[in-house]
Every structure is written in structure tokens, then in C-alpha cells.
Amino acid sequence: MEFSALKILLANISFANYTGTEVVIRDLASAFRSAGHQPIVFSPRLGKIAEELTGMGIQVTDDLSRLSVTPDIIHGQHHRVLVEALLRFPATPAISICHDATNAMDEPYLFQRVRRYLAVDERCRQRVERALGTNVGQIGIVPNAVDLARFQIRDPLPPRPCKALIFSNYARRNTHLKAIRTACRQTGLDLDVIGEGVGTQSTAPERELPRYDLVFAKARCALEALAVGNAVVLCDFGRVGPYVTSGDLDRLRLMNFGQGVLTDPLDPGKIADQIANYDPVDAMTVTRRIRAEAGLDAACANWIRLYTEAIEEFDPRDVNRVTEYREFADYLATWHYIKRVEWEKEQALRLKAIPLVGAQAVQFAHWAYKRWISP
């Protein structure tokens, strides 16, 4: 069976601001529409980024009962919204992708109508494997992609870096801002910050990035900076990672340039050591590879292939409704309000026990929870 145009429901816990998974959904929805498909975005929390897609003619909703169409496939990025979509559309298959190796909203759950369990990097793949075991078959890795038309190449980097940027919504005085600022002062770099934590979040970072030589970022922010042609040091809340080189690119991308490769303490000396690795020639090699391997158009085609395979192998008559009811009951037993509060308290105690930064970690987690997770 071939599908000339798919109705794709993209479900995310929040679609209000320009954070990681929200930008992923924004870019995928735009690419699907350009390819002739019908994307629909569902999230209980809408805002600026939702308005951007609505302005492009893409339907965005916080109420699935308002939809006049039944999607062909559900693309779930967080379990809460995935479950709501599965219940609303009982004859539609789904794909689940894990974007975070620790966040509660990314915890994978077993549902028979989820035909593919995927992960954005190796740490997330291991999380899905630990949670679901061999019940779901092979867990594929689908790395993040970057819109190459939006993030175009900057002019060649100078022999020595002059201007540096922290590109992170988590940058605040009590996270990694102070350590990076000290390292930049020691190495003679001017430093700016783009991010929600300091009130300088940008809706168009592609316009900002070309003005900088060296960028401190992780995950999707790092990918976008690399696509532009910036030299990148992987760094974010709590830890420092390596300067990105062509020799280490495959390993780092498999880890989504994320938390799993931030292995050094948040120390100005460690950061200065990575700044010293600045190499404009190798940085251009990295950029060429990213633009050849991580483009949004290719990612869009891969997603359509995955959706089509899931739809073709799915027959709603094969769904065992008794099993499905039990799956939803198991989910509710795990995620009902009282147990969720108990889980949150346990995580807070674990964070607080971290030497030196425990109190700051709890404060930051509370801020992030209020910002992205709580109803």
C-alpha cells in the first residue's frame, strides 16, 4: 500500500516556546506540509511557536475533540499526549520516540498500537530498552535534523575566535553561565547569551549564529550551530563536553551532542582547555558533513517511510481490546497523580544529594517542571 498524502498527528507535551522538542515538531510539520502531507500538531500548552505554524496554515490544537479528520499515524514524543491521542483515535497506529534519557515525560510505556519505538540517541535507546526489554523488537535511532534552508553557512571562521555565544535555554547565573563567562574572560573572548533563562530567547537563531565564531551548546542547539559553520564546545547545565571535531563527529552525533557526552566538571579551566582546540579548518569539515548527513528534507523522507511501514503492517481488527484496556490501566496505575508526586519527591531528594550543586539542581528542576511539564 502506498500513501500519497498522510494525515500525521504530532503530539508533544508543550508547543509554546522555542525549546528542543517544540522546534523538532515545528520543523517536521513544516517539512511534511512542503512534501504534500497534512501535519496536525497536538499539545495541551500552546504559545508563540504554535502561532508560527498556524500562520503557515498548519492546524495546531490543544483539544483533539475539535479535529474533523482522523489521523493515519500518531507521532508521540511524550507519553501523556500519546496516550490521549491513542484513546481519542482507537483505530490509528502510532510511533513513539524518546527524546530524553531521564525526563519523566519521556518514559516509554508498552502499547500494542505503538508499532515502532524509537530514540533520538543511544542513551535514549538504552532507556527504552531498559523499560520495555525485548517486547518491542529493534529500537531504532532517528537523530535530530536541521533545516538547511533556514540555517545557512556563515562566512569562513577567523584564524582565532573573537566572539563567543552561549546558545541554551538553561543558561542562568546558577547554572553554567558563570563558569563559561570566566573562561571566556581568561581567553579574551567576548561572550553573549541566547536563551530563555536570561530573557534573550530568539525566535530566529539562524540570524544570530553567523555573528559568532565559537558556540557553547548541546543537543539540538549544537546541531544548528554546526550546520551554520560555528566552532562548537559541548557544554550545558552541570557539565562540560568536548570541542566538536570531524574525528569525533560520528560518536557525538550518535549521542545527539547531548548530556551523555558532557563528562567533565563545570570548571573554567576545563572550558578553556576546549576553547584552545579551536580549529577553523576542521570546523568547516564538520559543517560540510552535518549539511550532507543531517538535513531536514532527508529526515522528512525517512519519517514518511517509517510511518508508511507502521500503517501497512497495522490492521485495527488485530487489536485485542481487552489487552489494550489493560495497557491503559497499567499506565494509569503507574502515572496517576499520587504516584507521580511520590516519584517527583524521590527525584528531588536524589538531586539534592549531589555534592556542591544539589540545591541548584533542585531549584532548576523545579523551574523546568513548572515551565514544561506541569498542567
Secondary structure, DSSP 8 states (H G I E B T S, - for coil): ---SS-EEEEE-S-BSSS-HHHHHHHHHHHHHHHTT-EEEEE-SSB-HHHHHHHHTT-EEES-GGG-SS--SEEEESSHHHHHHHHHH-TT--EEEEE--SS-GGG-----TTEEEEEESSHHHHHHHHHHHTTTT---EE----B-TTTS---S---SS--EEEEE-TT--TTTTHHHHHHHHHHHT-EEEEESGGGT---S-HHHHGGG-SEEEE-HHHHHHHHHHT-EEEEEETTEEEEE--GGGHHHHHHTTTSGGG--EES-HHHHHHHHTT--HHHHHHHHHHHHHHSBHHHHHHHHHHHHHHHHHT--GGG--HHHHHHHHHHHHHHHSHHHHHHHHHHHHHHHHTSTTTHHHHHHHHHHHIIIII--
